[in-house]
Amino acid sequence: MKIDRLVGERFKEKPSDCVVDSHALMIRGGYMKGVANGIYSSYMPLKRITQKIENIIREEMNAIDGQEVQFPVVMPASIWKETGRYDSIGSELLRFTDRNDIPMVLGMTHEEAAVQLVRDCAGTYTKYPFMIYQIQTKFRDEARPRAGLIRVREFTMKDAYSFHTSQEDLDRYYKVCYDAYNRIFARAGVPEVITVQSDSGIFGGNVSHEYMLLTPIGEDTLAICDSCDYSANMEAAQSIVENKCEGEDRPLELVSTPGIHTIEDICNFLHTPLEESCKAVIYQKNADDSFVVVFIRGDLDVNETKLTNYLGEAVHPGEVTDGCGLYAGFTGPYGLDTEKFTVLYDKSLEGTHNLSCGANQPEHHYTGLKISRDIGDVEYIELAKIKEGGICPKCGKHTIKLSRGIEVGNIFQLGTKYTKSMGMQFLDSEGNLQYPIMGCYGIGVGRLAASVCEAHHDDYGPIWPMSIAPWHVEICCLRADDDECRGVSDKLYEDMKADRMEVIYDDRNIRPGAMFSDADLLGIPVRVIVSPRNLGEGVCEVVTRDKQINEKVPLSEVIDFVKKIIKDRLDELNG
């Protein structure tokens, strides 16, 4: 391929609507073009990158006995209604009606399609275990697409589904997939990806892990322990607190607090720390707008994922109105009508005393609250977000650090959620009907490409790993108008092509600075520079994009020298 024939323009200026580096560099480098909000078309460089990622994924999935299939992008709503997700998933699922007035959906995930494909051909235990996978287009109608390919509406994803006759067999295979994912990310050039415990969300199941690339621009917050190997998404991380009940119990006392509404204000007014307060966080259920009041220690925040999982339904921030029985800034547990509201207590309040809290009347708070004495026996539920410096759930030390990360893959143990709801059964060895147990394993192809760019770039462009680079080597002919320079460059290009090397050739008659700027944006790992000055010495300059190699190599040795670089780097990644 010659650059002058490459569709797509490269330019210097950063687009104003790009908030992360990978998005800006991919737009500037001619990798993709926006079509609609969160929807992109790919130019050839990006297509070659994603094809290589897909090939790595295929090799690793096939190596663990995966069978590649293809599910439809468009599915009848009927199979989603079997599992209940047609109604439980919100507007992220794009629903429409075809010309025959049949309700249809665009696939944002394919658990239903996977079960529908195999439920009639796996009726006996002798067919198990097996895993099917696809690499397919999906559509998720994200409310706020952002960061280029990191959060989009239309995307390509590898999703795999395994089926098992026992939990023990799923556990065994789950570990196999866990290791295969580590190999995929290492081969793609991001071995620094870590695994964290996660919440299964709309997929269901009890055991799940996410593969995270740590980066400040990540959308997810991760809790990582500095002293052990504990790591979890904040949505799933357990919040452990220590309460020190120092001093004697004080009586409950009503205090006038005019003009004070926030927990910080009341603690400043009373000259007490946030840890000695009980704050109310008010939500409403999406289904019926009924109020949910969560009481939690004043220095902590509610983890809405934990709250939603506990309630079994979605919630939104509550709107406190006159006459609803709640008082914004003054709601507390003492005297609250628990018959009228869903009232929950976080574990951070267990064993506390002498707390300040709202008095359920305007401009007043209580001090001296002791829940066991003033409220009675209540159930304490773990609903808080873990915080920086918090207690590690594994080693028990105050060593939790919060970091940002991009989710590049996920694996779930789904259990029988889908097979049971869709009536998939098999006969076990004793002739009894059982429901297969499922696992689910996903990788976003475009998001992984963008994440690699985010992890490996400089101010001038991406630094693509050899394994997924659009081409391995770029020839830069600095003087296309010079017969010798052009002749040597042309011969190198033809010889490399004949040797089946992945090469792109820039023979445009432009300034070296402009040529190198475009080369940086393409991020090709190896650059061969042909110039009259170099040819005067009988050499070419071979430079790697990461600047680790910069050598003048005799013309007769250039191809072998470049091939060795390519082999060494591929061996390192694949190793």
ZATIGU-882630 format. One record per residue (C-alpha): residue in three letters; residue number from 0; x, y, z. Coordinates in steps of 0.2 Angstrom, whole numbers, plus 5000, padded with zeros to 4 digits. Layout:
N
PADO   aa    i    xx    yy    zz
PADO  Ala  NUM     X     Y     Z
...
This chain:
575
PADO   aa    i    xx    yy    zz
PADO  Met    0  5000  5000  5000
PADO  Lys    1  5006  5017  4996
PADO  Ile    2  5001  5032  5007
PADO  Asp    3  4995  5043  4993
PADO  Arg    4  4982  5030  4989
PADO  Leu    5  4976  5028  5007
PADO  Val    6  4958  5034  5009
PADO  Gly    7  4957  5046  5024
PADO  Glu    8  4966  5062  5029
PADO  Arg    9  4979  5066  5042
PADO  Phe   10  4980  5083  5050
PADO  Lys   11  4989  5092  5064
PADO  Glu   12  4975  5101  5074
PADO  Lys   13  4966  5092  5088
PADO  Pro   14  4947  5091  5085
PADO  Ser   15  4938  5101  5098
PADO  Asp   16  4926  5088  5102
PADO  Cys   17  4939  5075  5107
PADO  Val   18  4941  5073  5126
PADO  Val   19  4953  5059  5126
PADO  Asp   20  4970  5056  5117
PADO  Ser   21  4965  5040  5108
PADO  His   22  4950  5048  5101
PADO  Ala   23  4959  5063  5095
PADO  Leu   24  4974  5053  5088
PADO  Met   25  4962  5041  5078
PADO  Ile   26  4953  5056  5071
PADO  Arg   27  4968  5065  5066
PADO  Gly   28  4977  5050  5059
PADO  Gly   29  4963  5045  5047
PADO  Tyr   30  4957  5029  5057
PADO  Met   31  4939  5033  5058
PADO  Lys   32  4925  5046  5054
PADO  Gly   33  4910  5050  5064
PADO  Val   34  4893  5046  5056
PADO  Ala   35  4882  5049  5071
PADO  Asn   36  4883  5051  5090
PADO  Gly   37  4893  5036  5095
PADO  Ile   38  4893  5028  5078
PADO  Tyr   39  4909  5028  5067
PADO  Ser   40  4915  5022  5050
PADO  Ser   41  4933  5014  5050
PADO  Tyr   42  4946  5018  5037
PADO  Met   43  4959  5005  5032
PADO  Pro   44  4972  5007  5046
PADO  Leu   45  4959  5004  5060
PADO  Lys   46  4951  4990  5050
PADO  Arg   47  4968  4981  5049
PADO  Ile   48  4970  4984  5068
PADO  Thr   49  4954  4977  5073
PADO  Gln   50  4956  4962  5061
PADO  Lys   51  4972  4958  5070
PADO  Ile   52  4964  4959  5087
PADO  Glu   53  4950  4948  5080
PADO  Asn   54  4963  4935  5074
PADO  Ile   55  4971  4935  5091
PADO  Ile   56  4955  4932  5100
PADO  Arg   57  4950  4918  5087
PADO  Glu   58  4966  4909  5090
PADO  Glu   59  4964  4909  5109
PADO  Met   60  4946  4905  5109
PADO  Asn   61  4949  4890  5097
PADO  Ala   62  4963  4885  5108
PADO  Ile   63  4951  4882  5122
PADO  Asp   64  4939  4872  5111
PADO  Gly   65  4928  4887  5106
PADO  Gln   66  4916  4885  5091
PADO  Glu   67  4914  4900  5081
PADO  Val   68  4896  4904  5077
PADO  Gln   69  4886  4920  5071
PADO  Phe   70  4870  4926  5079
PADO  Pro   71  4859  4939  5070
PADO  Val   72  4860  4957  5074
PADO  Val   73  4841  4959  5073
PADO  Met   74  4831  4947  5084
PADO  Pro   75  4813  4945  5088
PADO  Ala   76  4807  4952  5104
PADO  Ser   77  4799  4935  5109
PADO  Ile   78  4815  4927  5114
PADO  Trp   79  4820  4942  5125
PADO  Lys   80  4802  4941  5133
PADO  Glu   81  4806  4923  5138
PADO  Thr   82  4820  4929  5149
PADO  Gly   83  4811  4945  5155
PADO  Arg   84  4824  4957  5149
PADO  Tyr   85  4813  4964  5135
PADO  Asp   86  4804  4973  5149
PADO  Ser   87  4818  4975  5162
PADO  Ile   88  4831  4983  5151
PADO  Gly   89  4828  5002  5148
PADO  Ser   90  4831  5012  5133
PADO  Glu   91  4848  5005  5130
PADO  Leu   92  4839  4991  5121
PADO  Leu   93  4833  4997  5104
PADO  Arg   94  4816  4991  5100
PADO  Phe   95  4806  4992  5084
PADO  Thr   96  4792  4984  5074
PADO  Asp   97  4795  4976  5057
PADO  Arg   98  4784  4978  5042
PADO  Asn   99  4773  4963  5048
PADO  Asp  100  4770  4972  5065
PADO  Ile  101  4782  4960  5074
PADO  Pro  102  4792  4967  5089
PADO  Met  103  4810  4966  5085
PADO  Val  104  4826  4972  5094
PADO  Leu  105  4844  4976  5089
PADO  Gly  106  4856  4965  5099
PADO  Met  107  4866  4973  5112
PADO  Thr  108  4871  4956  5119
PADO  His  109  4867  4938  5114
PADO  Glu  110  4863  4927  5129
PADO  Glu  111  4845  4924  5123
PADO  Ala  112  4851  4920  5105
PADO  Ala  113  4865  4908  5112
PADO  Val  114  4852  4898  5121
PADO  Gln  115  4840  4898  5107
PADO  Leu  116  4853  4891  5095
PADO  Val  117  4858  4876  5106
PADO  Arg  118  4843  4872  5117
PADO  Asp  119  4836  4859  5104
PADO  Cys  120  4853  4850  5101
PADO  Ala  121  4860  4848  5118
PADO  Gly  122  4847  4837  5126
PADO  Thr  123  4859  4824  5135
PADO  Tyr  124  4874  4826  5146
PADO  Thr  125  4885  4818  5133
PADO  Lys  126  4885  4834  5123
PADO  Tyr  127  4893  4844  5137
PADO  Pro  128  4903  4855  5141
PADO  Phe  129  4904  4866  5125
PADO  Met  130  4908  4884  5121
PADO  Ile  131  4901  4894  5107
PADO  Tyr  132  4908  4912  5102
PADO  Gln  133  4905  4925  5089
PADO  Ile  134  4913  4941  5084
PADO  Gln  135  4898  4952  5079
PADO  Thr  136  4891  4970  5077
PADO  Lys  137  4880  4975  5092
PADO  Phe  138  4870  4991  5096
PADO  Arg  139  4868  4998  5113
PADO  Asp  140  4858  5015  5113
PADO  Glu  141  4870  5023  5126
PADO  Ala  142  4863  5039  5133
PADO  Arg  143  4880  5048  5133
PADO  Pro  144  4893  5041  5121
PADO  Arg  145  4910  5048  5124
PADO  Ala  146  4929  5046  5121
PADO  Gly  147  4928  5039  5103
PADO  Leu  148  4928  5020  5103
PADO  Ile  149  4929  5018  5121
PADO  Arg  150  4910  5021  5124
PADO  Val  151  4900  5020  5108
PADO  Arg  152  4882  5014  5102
PADO  Glu  153  4887  5003  5088
PADO  Phe  154  4902  4991  5091
PADO  Thr  155  4910  4975  5087
PADO  Met  156  4912  4962  5101
PADO  Lys  157  4918  4945  5104
PADO  Asp  158  4905  4936  5115
PADO  Ala  159  4907  4918  5121
PADO  Tyr  160  4894  4907  5130
PADO  Ser  161  4899  4891  5138
PADO  Phe  162  4887  4877  5144
PADO  His  163  4890  4865  5158
PADO  Thr  164  4882  4851  5168
PADO  Ser  165  4889  4856  5185
PADO  Gln  166  4895  4871  5194
PADO  Glu  167  4912  4862  5197
PADO  Asp  168  4914  4860  5178
PADO  Leu  169  4909  4879  5175
PADO  Asp  170  4922  4884  5189
PADO  Arg  171  4935  4874  5179
PADO  Tyr  172  4932  4881  5163
PADO  Tyr  173  4930  4899  5170
PADO  Lys  174  4948  4898  5175
PADO  Val  175  4953  4892  5158
PADO  Cys  176  4944  4907  5150
PADO  Tyr  177  4952  4918  5163
PADO  Asp  178  4969  4913  5158
PADO  Ala  179  4965  4914  5139
PADO  Tyr  180  4959  4932  5142
PADO  Asn  181  4976  4937  5150
PADO  Arg  182  4985  4929  5135
PADO  Ile  183  4974  4939  5123
PADO  Phe  184  4978  4956  5131
PADO  Ala  185  4996  4952  5133
PADO  Arg  186  4997  4948  5114
PADO  Ala  187  4988  4963  5110
PADO  Gly  188  5001  4974  5118
PADO  Val  189  4993  4978  5135
PADO  Pro  190  4999  4965  5147
PADO  Glu  191  4996  4978  5161
PADO  Val  192  4978  4975  5160
PADO  Ile  193  4972  4969  5178
PADO  Thr  194  4957  4959  5183
PADO  Val  195  4945  4965  5196
PADO  Gln  196  4929  4958  5204
PADO  Ser  197  4914  4966  5197
PADO  Asp  198  4895  4967  5197
PADO  Ser  199  4886  4957  5184
PADO  Gly  200  4873  4970  5181
PADO  Ile  201  4860  4966  5167
PADO  Phe  202  4869  4949  5164
PADO  Gly  203  4865  4941  5180
PADO  Gly  204  4875  4928  5189
PADO  Asn  205  4885  4928  5205
PADO  Val  206  4904  4927  5200
PADO  Ser  207  4911  4940  5188
PADO  His  208  4927  4948  5183
PADO  Glu  209  4932  4963  5173
PADO  Tyr  210  4948  4966  5164
PADO  Met  211  4953  4984  5167
PADO  Leu  212  4967  4995  5159
PADO  Leu  213  4972  5008  5172
PADO  Thr  214  4971  5025  5165
PADO  Pro  215  4965  5042  5172
PADO  Ile  216  4953  5044  5158
PADO  Gly  217  4944  5027  5163
PADO  Glu  218  4925  5028  5167
PADO  Asp  219  4926  5015  5180
PADO  Thr  220  4933  5017  5198
PADO  Leu  221  4943  5003  5204
PADO  Ala  222  4947  4998  5222
PADO  Ile  223  4965  4991  5223
PADO  Cys  224  4974  4986  5238
PADO  Asp  225  4993  4990  5240
PADO  Ser  226  4997  4976  5252
PADO  Cys  227  4988  4961  5243
PADO  Asp  228  4981  4956  5227
PADO  Tyr  229  4963  4962  5230
PADO  Ser  230  4955  4972  5216
PADO  Ala  231  4937  4976  5213
PADO  Asn  232  4926  4988  5203
PADO  Met  233  4919  5000  5215
PADO  Glu  234  4902  4994  5211
PADO  Ala  235  4906  4977  5218
PADO  Ala  236  4919  4982  5231
PADO  Gln  237  4914  4978  5249
PADO  Ser  238  4915  4993  5261
PADO  Ile  239  4921  4989  5278
PADO  Val  240  4922  5002  5292
PADO  Glu  241  4927  5002  5310
PADO  Asn  242  4916  5012  5323
PADO  Lys  243  4924  5017  5339
PADO  Cys  244  4910  5020  5352
PADO  Glu  245  4921  5031  5364
PADO  Gly  246  4913  5039  5379
PADO  Glu  247  4896  5036  5387
PADO  Asp  248  4880  5036  5378
PADO  Arg  249  4872  5053  5378
PADO  Pro  250  4853  5056  5378
PADO  Leu  251  4843  5060  5362
PADO  Glu  252  4842  5079  5361
PADO  Leu  253  4832  5090  5349
PADO  Val  254  4843  5105  5343
PADO  Ser  255  4838  5120  5333
PADO  Thr  256  4848  5121  5316
PADO  Pro  257  4841  5135  5306
PADO  Gly  258  4847  5137  5288
PADO  Ile  259  4858  5121  5289
PADO  His  260  4854  5107  5276
PADO  Thr  261  4870  5097  5272
PADO  Ile  262  4878  5084  5283
PADO  Glu  263  4894  5095  5282
PADO  Asp  264  4885  5110  5288
PADO  Ile  265  4878  5101  5303
PADO  Cys  266  4894  5093  5308
PADO  Asn  267  4903  5110  5307
PADO  Phe  268  4889  5118  5317
PADO  Leu  269  4890  5105  5331
PADO  His  270  4909  5104  5330
PADO  Thr  271  4909  5085  5327
PADO  Pro  272  4917  5074  5314
PADO  Leu  273  4907  5067  5299
PADO  Glu  274  4910  5049  5306
PADO  Glu  275  4898  5054  5321
PADO  Ser  276  4883  5058  5310
PADO  Cys  277  4869  5049  5301
PADO  Lys  278  4864  5056  5285
PADO  Ala  279  4849  5052  5274
PADO  Val  280  4850  5048  5256
PADO  Ile  281  4833  5048  5247
PADO  Tyr  282  4829  5039  5231
PADO  Gln  283  4813  5034  5222
PADO  Lys  284  4809  5018  5213
PADO  Asn  285  4808  5019  5195
PADO  Ala  286  4793  5008  5194
PADO  Asp  287  4781  5018  5206
PADO  Asp  288  4791  5033  5212
PADO  Ser  289  4789  5027  5230
PADO  Phe  290  4803  5033  5242
PADO  Val  291  4818  5024  5248
PADO  Val  292  4827  5031  5262
PADO  Val  293  4845  5025  5265
PADO  Phe  294  4853  5030  5282
PADO  Ile  295  4872  5029  5281
PADO  Arg  296  4887  5036  5291
PADO  Gly  297  4890  5054  5286
PADO  Asp  298  4907  5052  5279
PADO  Leu  299  4902  5038  5266
PADO  Asp  300  4892  5038  5250
PADO  Val  301  4878  5026  5244
PADO  Asn  302  4884  5013  5231
PADO  Glu  303  4868  5014  5219
PADO  Thr  304  4873  4997  5211
PADO  Lys  305  4872  4988  5228
PADO  Leu  306  4856  4997  5232
PADO  Thr  307  4848  4992  5215
PADO  Asn  308  4854  4974  5217
PADO  Tyr  309  4847  4973  5235
PADO  Leu  310  4830  4981  5230
PADO  Gly  311  4829  4971  5214
PADO  Glu  312  4824  4986  5204
PADO  Ala  313  4831  5003  5198
PADO  Val  314  4830  5019  5207
PADO  His  315  4833  5037  5204
PADO  Pro  316  4837  5052  5215
PADO  Gly  317  4822  5057  5226
PADO  Glu  318  4813  5073  5223
PADO  Val  319  4807  5079  5240
PADO  Thr  320  4791  5089  5239
PADO  Asp  321  4780  5097  5252
PADO  Gly  322  4768  5085  5260
PADO  Cys  323  4778  5069  5255
PADO  Gly  324  4782  5066  5273
PADO  Leu  325  4801  5069  5271
PADO  Tyr  326  4811  5085  5274
PADO  Ala  327  4826  5089  5263
PADO  Gly  328  4841  5091  5274
PADO  Phe  329  4831  5086  5290
PADO  Thr  330  4826  5068  5287
PADO  Gly  331  4832  5056  5301
PADO  Pro  332  4828  5039  5307
PADO  Tyr  333  4819  5044  5324
PADO  Gly  334  4801  5047  5322
PADO  Leu  335  4801  5042  5303
PADO  Asp  336  4785  5034  5296
PADO  Thr  337  4793  5017  5291
PADO  Glu  338  4776  5011  5285
PADO  Lys  339  4776  5024  5272
PADO  Phe  340  4793  5022  5265
PADO  Thr  341  4806  5009  5262
PADO  Val  342  4820  5012  5275
PADO  Leu  343  4837  5004  5274
PADO  Tyr  344  4852  5006  5286
PADO  Asp  345  4870  5004  5280
PADO  Lys  346  4882  4993  5290
PADO  Ser  347  4892  5008  5293
PADO  Leu  348  4879  5013  5307
PADO  Glu  349  4880  4996  5316
PADO  Gly  350  4887  4998  5334
PADO  Thr  351  4887  5017  5333
PADO  His  352  4881  5030  5346
PADO  Asn  353  4880  5048  5349
PADO  Leu  354  4876  5052  5331
PADO  Ser  355  4868  5068  5324
PADO  Cys  356  4854  5066  5312
PADO  Gly  357  4839  5075  5305
PADO  Ala  358  4824  5077  5316
PADO  Asn  359  4810  5075  5303
PADO  Gln  360  4805  5093  5305
PADO  Pro  361  4811  5109  5297
PADO  Glu  362  4826  5118  5305
PADO  His  363  4830  5104  5318
PADO  His  364  4842  5090  5321
PADO  Tyr  365  4844  5077  5334
PADO  Thr  366  4861  5074  5343
PADO  Gly  367  4865  5058  5354
PADO  Leu  368  4856  5046  5342
PADO  Lys  369  4859  5028  5347
PADO  Ile  370  4850  5017  5334
PADO  Ser  371  4849  5001  5345
PADO  Arg  372  4841  5011  5359
PADO  Asp  373  4831  5024  5350
PADO  Ile  374  4825  5015  5335
PADO  Gly  375  4827  4997  5340
PADO  Asp  376  4833  4981  5331
PADO  Val  377  4836  4985  5313
PADO  Glu  378  4844  4975  5298
PADO  Tyr  379  4860  4983  5293
PADO  Ile  380  4864  4981  5274
PADO  Glu  381  4881  4984  5266
PADO  Leu  382  4876  4998  5254
PADO  Ala  383  4891  5010  5255
PADO  Lys  384  4905  5014  5242
PADO  Ile  385  4922  5009  5247
PADO  Lys  386  4933  5025  5249
PADO  Glu  387  4952  5029  5248
PADO  Gly  388  4961  5023  5262
PADO  Gly  389  4947  5011  5267
PADO  Ile  390  4949  4993  5274
PADO  Cys  391  4954  4980  5262
PADO  Pro  392  4941  4966  5262
PADO  Lys  393  4955  4953  5259
PADO  Cys  394  4970  4958  5271
PADO  Gly  395  4961  4969  5283
PADO  Lys  396  4973  4984  5281
PADO  His  397  4969  5002  5277
PADO  Thr  398  4977  5001  5261
PADO  Ile  399  4964  5003  5248
PADO  Lys  400  4968  5015  5233
PADO  Leu  401  4955  5021  5221
PADO  Ser  402  4960  5021  5202
PADO  Arg  403  4952  5024  5186
PADO  Gly  404  4951  5011  5172
PADO  Ile  405  4944  5006  5155
PADO  Glu  406  4934  4990  5155
PADO  Val  407  4942  4980  5140
PADO  Gly  408  4934  4963  5144
PADO  Asn  409  4922  4954  5156
PADO  Ile  410  4918  4936  5161
PADO  Phe  411  4903  4931  5171
PADO  Gln  412  4896  4915  5179
PADO  Leu  413  4878  4916  5173
PADO  Gly  414  4871  4900  5182
PADO  Thr  415  4854  4895  5175
PADO  Lys  416  4846  4912  5173
PADO  Tyr  417  4844  4910  5154
PADO  Thr  418  4843  4891  5152
PADO  Lys  419  4829  4890  5165
PADO  Ser  420  4819  4905  5159
PADO  Met  421  4820  4899  5141
PADO  Gly  422  4817  4880  5145
PADO  Met  423  4833  4873  5140
PADO  Gln  424  4836  4856  5148
PADO  Phe  425  4846  4840  5147
PADO  Leu  426  4845  4822  5153
PADO  Asp  427  4859  4819  5166
PADO  Ser  428  4868  4802  5168
PADO  Glu  429  4853  4796  5179
PADO  Gly  430  4840  4801  5167
PADO  Asn  431  4834  4817  5177
PADO  Leu  432  4831  4833  5168
PADO  Gln  433  4843  4847  5173
PADO  Tyr  434  4846  4865  5167
PADO  Pro  435  4863  4868  5160
PADO  Ile  436  4874  4881  5169
PADO  Met  437  4881  4895  5158
PADO  Gly  438  4896  4906  5158
PADO  Cys  439  4898  4922  5147
PADO  Tyr  440  4914  4930  5141
PADO  Gly  441  4915  4946  5131
PADO  Ile  442  4929  4958  5124
PADO  Gly  443  4925  4974  5114
PADO  Val  444  4936  4974  5099
PADO  Gly  445  4935  4993  5095
PADO  Arg  446  4937  4998  5113
PADO  Leu  447  4952  4987  5115
PADO  Ala  448  4960  4995  5100
PADO  Ala  449  4957  5012  5107
PADO  Ser  450  4963  5007  5124
PADO  Val  451  4979  5001  5117
PADO  Cys  452  4981  5018  5109
PADO  Glu  453  4977  5026  5125
PADO  Ala  454  4991  5016  5134
PADO  His  455  5004  5017  5120
PADO  His  456  5005  5035  5112
PADO  Asp  457  5015  5051  5113
PADO  Asp  458  5011  5069  5109
PADO  Tyr  459  5013  5064  5090
PADO  Gly  460  5003  5049  5088
PADO  Pro  461  5000  5030  5093
PADO  Ile  462  5014  5018  5096
PADO  Trp  463  5006  5002  5090
PADO  Pro  464  5012  4985  5096
PADO  Met  465  5019  4974  5082
PADO  Ser  466  5005  4962  5084
PADO  Ile  467  4991  4974  5080
PADO  Ala  468  4999  4988  5070
PADO  Pro  469  4991  4991  5054
PADO  Trp  470  5008  4988  5045
PADO  His  471  5024  4982  5052
PADO  Val  472  5036  4994  5042
PADO  Glu  473  5035  5010  5033
PADO  Ile  474  5047  5016  5020
PADO  Cys  475  5049  5035  5019
PADO  Cys  476  5057  5041  5003
PADO  Leu  477  5063  5058  5008
PADO  Arg  478  5067  5064  4990
PADO  Ala  479  5055  5056  4978
PADO  Asp  480  5062  5068  4965
PADO  Asp  481  5079  5061  4966
PADO  Asp  482  5081  5046  4954
PADO  Glu  483  5093  5036  4966
PADO  Cys  484  5082  5039  4981
PADO  Arg  485  5066  5034  4972
PADO  Gly  486  5074  5019  4964
PADO  Val  487  5081  5012  4981
PADO  Ser  488  5064  5015  4989
PADO  Asp  489  5054  5007  4975
PADO  Lys  490  5066  4992  4976
PADO  Leu  491  5064  4990  4995
PADO  Tyr  492  5045  4991  4993
PADO  Glu  493  5044  4978  4980
PADO  Asp  494  5057  4966  4989
PADO  Met  495  5047  4968  5005
PADO  Lys  496  5031  4964  4997
PADO  Ala  497  5038  4949  4988
PADO  Asp  498  5044  4943  5005
PADO  Arg  499  5026  4945  5011
PADO  Met  500  5031  4959  5023
PADO  Glu  501  5017  4971  5029
PADO  Val  502  5024  4987  5022
PADO  Ile  503  5017  5004  5018
PADO  Tyr  504  5026  5016  5007
PADO  Asp  505  5027  5035  5007
PADO  Asp  506  5034  5041  4991
PADO  Arg  507  5025  5058  4990
PADO  Asn  508  5035  5073  4986
PADO  Ile  509  5033  5082  5002
PADO  Arg  510  5043  5090  5016
PADO  Pro  511  5052  5077  5027
PADO  Gly  512  5043  5085  5042
PADO  Ala  513  5026  5083  5035
PADO  Met  514  5030  5065  5030
PADO  Phe  515  5037  5061  5048
PADO  Ser  516  5021  5069  5055
PADO  Asp  517  5010  5057  5045
PADO  Ala  518  5021  5043  5050
PADO  Asp  519  5019  5047  5068
PADO  Leu  520  5000  5047  5067
PADO  Leu  521  5000  5030  5058
PADO  Gly  522  5011  5023  5072
PADO  Ile  523  5020  5010  5062
PADO  Pro  524  5032  5001  5073
PADO  Val  525  5047  5001  5061
PADO  Arg  526  5052  5016  5049
PADO  Val  527  5065  5014  5035
PADO  Ile  528  5071  5031  5030
PADO  Val  529  5079  5033  5012
PADO  Ser  530  5088  5049  5009
PADO  Pro  531  5102  5055  4998
PADO  Arg  532  5112  5058  5013
PADO  Asn  533  5110  5040  5019
PADO  Leu  534  5113  5033  5002
PADO  Gly  535  5129  5043  5001
PADO  Glu  536  5135  5032  5015
PADO  Gly  537  5127  5016  5007
PADO  Val  538  5115  5015  5021
PADO  Cys  539  5096  5017  5026
PADO  Glu  540  5091  5023  5043
PADO  Val  541  5080  5011  5053
PADO  Val  542  5070  5019  5067
PADO  Thr  543  5057  5011  5078
PADO  Arg  544  5042  5022  5083
PADO  Asp  545  5045  5019  5101
PADO  Lys  546  5063  5026  5098
PADO  Gln  547  5072  5011  5106
PADO  Ile  548  5081  5008  5089
PADO  Asn  549  5089  5021  5078
PADO  Glu  550  5103  5013  5067
PADO  Lys  551  5110  5016  5050
PADO  Val  552  5110  4999  5041
PADO  Pro  553  5119  4994  5025
PADO  Leu  554  5107  4993  5011
PADO  Ser  555  5110  4975  5008
PADO  Glu  556  5105  4971  5026
PADO  Val  557  5090  4982  5028
PADO  Ile  558  5077  4969  5025
PADO  Asp  559  5085  4956  5036
PADO  Phe  560  5087  4969  5050
PADO  Val  561  5069  4974  5049
PADO  Lys  562  5063  4956  5049
PADO  Lys  563  5073  4952  5064
PADO  Ile  564  5065  4967  5074
PADO  Ile  565  5048  4961  5068
PADO  Lys  566  5051  4943  5074
PADO  Asp  567  5058  4948  5090
PADO  Arg  568  5044  4960  5095
PADO  Leu  569  5031  4947  5090
PADO  Asp  570  5040  4933  5099
PADO  Glu  571  5040  4945  5115
PADO  Leu  572  5021  4948  5114
PADO  Asn  573  5016  4931  5110
PADO  Gly  574  5028  4924  5124
